[in-house]
């Protein structure tokens, strides 16, 4: 059972990050509603509490986003129970479809993009309780999807997205356009 090492605020006031002592996943997992979480025991239990609008977890981190109708003081103790009861990492073996597709791509730009994201962008997003998944590269258009605390944070769609696009244009292809979905 994962032990909660810390609970941290994120730049998104409606999201908190639980830092765990043990990993709960070998790949990023993101759920935007209870229907998406129906087959994931941890995410389902978190949504079942109520007032949860998204769940994101990977490795030793779980980010939960709430609605405006409840205060964190009321919600945090309720969230701790299913997190502590989460299945160990060894019982989770699936890899998200988008990660498989990106790894299988033979476009050298996509491989370079993912390397830059892994080394410079994703660690900063994880620090804030979020993640960035590459959805696809079609011509010169890179489509990304923010997850966790970044999913509904206004800064991710403005400043962060523009910064990512600038880095990728300088280091990969000056004609790249980055779009968040």
N, C-alpha and C positions, 0 to 999 in steps of 0.2 A: 504494500500500500504506500502510495506516495506521501511523503511528509511535506507540508508547506513550510518552506524556509523563509519566505517573505511575501508580502502583498504590497505592490507598488502602484502608485498613481501613474497615469500615462498622460500625454498631451491632450488626449481626448477625455473630457471630464466624465463621459458616460462609460468609460472603459477602465478596468483595472487588470493588472497582470499579477498572476500568482506564480511565484518562483518556487520550484519544487526541488527536493533533495534527490529524487530519482526521476529518470525519464519516463514519460507516458506514451511517447510516440517516436517512431523512426522517420516520420515524414510529416510535413505540415498538413493539418486537417482544419478545414474551415466550413462553418455552417451558418447560413444567414437566416434560418428559421427552423422551427421544430420539425417540419416535414423533411427537410434535408437531413436532420439528425436522427431520424427514426431508426436507422440501422446501426447507430453508433452509441453504445451504452453510456459512455461518459457524457457526450453532448446531449443525449436525450434526457438524462437525469438533470442536467443543468437547466435545460429549457423547461422541464416539468415544474421547476420551482416557481416559474412565473416571472414576469418583468424582464426576462432575458431576451435580447434581440439578436445577438450573435455570439458564437463561441468559436474560438480559434485556439488550437494547441499544437505544440511540437516540442520534441525533446523534453526539457525541464521547465516548460512554460505553458501556462493556460491564460488566455485573455478572454474576459467575459465583458460584453457590452450590455448595458441595461437601458430600459426606457426612462423617461423623465418622471414617472409616477411613483418611484420608490427611491429612498435614500440608501446610500451605501451602508450606513450603520445598521439598517434593517436587513439588507440583502446579503452582506458578506458572511455572516454566520451560517446562513442557509446554504450558500455555495460551498462552504468548506467541507460539508459532509460528503457529497458525491465526489469531490476531488480526492479526499482521503481514501475513498473506497474504489478509486479507479483501478482498472485492470493493469497488471504489470506490462511493461513494454513487450516482453516475449510473446504475449498473446495477440499482438497486432502485427500483421504481416503485409497488408495491402499497401500499394503505392498509388498515389493519385494519378489519374489518367494524364493530366497535363504534364506532369513530371516525366512520365514515360515517353510521351510524344516529343518533348523538348530534347530529351537525351538521345532519341532515335534520329533526330534531324541531322541531315548531312550539310546544312548551311553553316559554313564556318563563322559567319557573322553571329548566328544564334549562340554558338558555342562561346564566342568571345564575349557576347552580351551577358550570358549567364555567369561567366567567370568574373566579369566586372561587378555584376550584381552581388555575387557570392562574397567577393573580397571587400567591397566598399559600401554597398548600399544596404543589403540585407542585415548585416550586423547592427547597423544603426537603427533600422526598423525594429529588429528583435528587441533592442534595448528599450524601445518605446511600446513593446507589446504587440508588434505587428509583423507583417511579412509582405512580400511582393512575389506574385507568381506570374511567370511569362505564359500568356495564353497562346500567343502565336506570332509569327513573323510572316507577313504577306507583302511581298515586294519591299517597299521601304517603310511600311507601317508595322510597328511593334505594338501589340496589344498586351496590356498588363492588367492584373487584378490585385488590388490591395486587400489584405486580410487582417483580421484581428483589430486592434485599436485603430489601425490606419484606415480601415474600411469606410468609416464615416467621419473621419477627421478632415476638416476643411483644409488644413495645411497639406495633406497628401495630394489633393487634386490640384493645388495651386503651386506653391513653392517647391515641394518635393518632386513633383512630376516634371516641372520645368528644369530642375537641377539634374535629374536623371537624364532627361532628353539632351541637355547640354553636354554632359559627360559622354554619353554614347555617340553624339554627333562628332565630338572632338576625337574620340578614341576608336570608334568603329566605322562610322559612315556619316558624312556631313548631311546626307539627305534623309536620315532616319527621322521619323515622326513617332512619338510615343503617345499612345492613347490609353487611358484608364477606363475600364468598364466596371 
